[in-house]
Amino acid sequence: MTRLPQLEQELVAAAGRLPRRAVVPVARAAVATAVVIAAITAGVVVSDGGGRSPAGGTAPAAFGTDATLPDMLAVFRRPATPADDPDLTPADIPDRRPGEDPARARRIDWPDATIFLWPWRDGVCQSFDPKRVQASGTGCPPLDVLRRTGVAVGLMTREASAFASGVAVDGVDEVVLKPDGGRDVRLPVRDNTFVANLGPFAGEGARLEWTYAGEERSFDLTPILTELPAPTPHPDPVAGSISPPLEFTADGKRYSAIGFHTGRTAVCTRLSDRDTHSPLGYSCLNERLLGDALRRQPALLFAGGDTEQAGFARADVTKLTAGDAEVALSEPWRPEPWPGEPIRFFYVFAGARMPLTAALADGRTVEVP
Amino acid sequence: MEWDDAPDEALVEMARAEPAAFGAFYRRHEERMLSYFIVRAGDHEVAADLTAETFAAALAGAHRYRRRKGSASAWLFGIARNTLAMSRRQGRVEARARRRLGMTPLVLTDEVIERIAELDGAALELVSELPPDQRDAVRARVIDERDYAEIAKDMRCSEQVVRKRVSRGLENLRAGLEEK
């Protein structure tokens, strides 16, 4: 007999009530672009949607390869107003894409979030700021994604909240959120955007569905949701993953910082006040996104607060400079179970994003994108 | 019983087709899960509630379990960690999965509480096997529910050191419970 026989009976009964699922092939949508530029512990992943078999009937054709952003998104055909200004300068976007121009942004207000869209040469950037949650993120899907699938989905998590948002081309008027085991939620598309507040997402799966050019499209959020770090404001380090402390002084204040792995696919840094020992902030990044980024570039600045920004660098980075800002760079360490080479973490103390330069062990000096 | 010899992974995969399979999975992991939550929550009723929510979430998400991502036991404890973290943030034990499954609240009689309390011994035994600095920190923080600052003062070290000891101690306990 178990210690909680009532629970055992309830679980078996509940299992009996669950719908029997037919086994069908699941099309996993490919991740087209992954971008994380966010407040501490917030992450944005932008992906396109996979398509299913064509539906019958007459439907508008998909946009062709020559369709421009104003051709596809009506929001860019209306005149800009002062309210559309996102108050961003090029210095605020250190990894800006070719032709990226926040001065041509359009603002869309939703009850749960404020979204800014602005163009870059080959696509559109989406800045997403949920209300009541201290976070923000930006993703820049290529136009090709919109031409092919009609919708580019972004996902952002912060503490106990997760949001899906997206850009939808003209003609896509609705996106349906289908939570695992829950009721469908119909999301209207307004000014070519939509927002879904997923609420607490731990252990939950969901899918987005829409129709574009007569084809039913879907995007499975589950793999991304389950790969994101646990939504905790105070991530717990895995024993053995913690770096030696990096102790330094910046702007006259004494700091201590460590890097660690949460054991749930996130690598984090924690900054503390060295005198009071109180934590000042955590910055976490999905280990897959971090590994991908460090294969492409020597360092990645990914999180920012009011006075400092955090990032990770490869072990062969011997020094980082960011204008006249103070930069603290840790010794290399391996945040087990990190699968890659040893890495470093760093903090830049500056109120705004500064161009970052990395000195490498082989003597080269490179600009960090 | 029929499913008692089947591997964990098969029990989870069969949960929707054969409800008894999930019953076997529950019986196999119930004690370890209760012990895990007793150590972390320090309260028998809360531990029972967390256990119920964890198994409900596991049942609701069983169709998403994939062997290539790890053992069913590790998957279950991952759900347990999420359930605990979520409950700490919200200040109450989450019941979302149980509501979704239409399960009724647990009735915790004195007899049931006593049966859960018997597990204290196993959990405390593991605590006593921790390295002394971790053991003292875990006892002070988790069992006695003292503030970090107060513990740090007693141990004559920084609060950060105490947090690290507690964190490592709990991680070792978790590993011990999963191995047990």
Interface residues (C-beta under 8 A of the other chain):
Chain A: T2 R3 L4 Q6 L7 E8 E10 L11 V12 A13 A14 A15 G16 R17 L18 P19 R20 R21 E159 A160 D180 G181 G182 P200 A202 G203 E204 G205 T222 T226 A230 P231 T232 P233 D236 P237 V238 A239 I242 S256 R264 S272 H277 S278
Chain B: A15 R16 A17 P19 A20 A21 F22 G23 Y26 R27 E30 E31 L34 A48 T51 A52 F55 A56 A57 L59 A60 G61 H63 R64 G78 I79 R81 N82 T83 A85 M86 R89 Q90 E94 R96 A97 R100 L101 G102 M103 T104 L106 V107 V112 R115 I116 E118 L119 A152 S158 E159 Q160 K164 S167 R168 L170 E171 N172
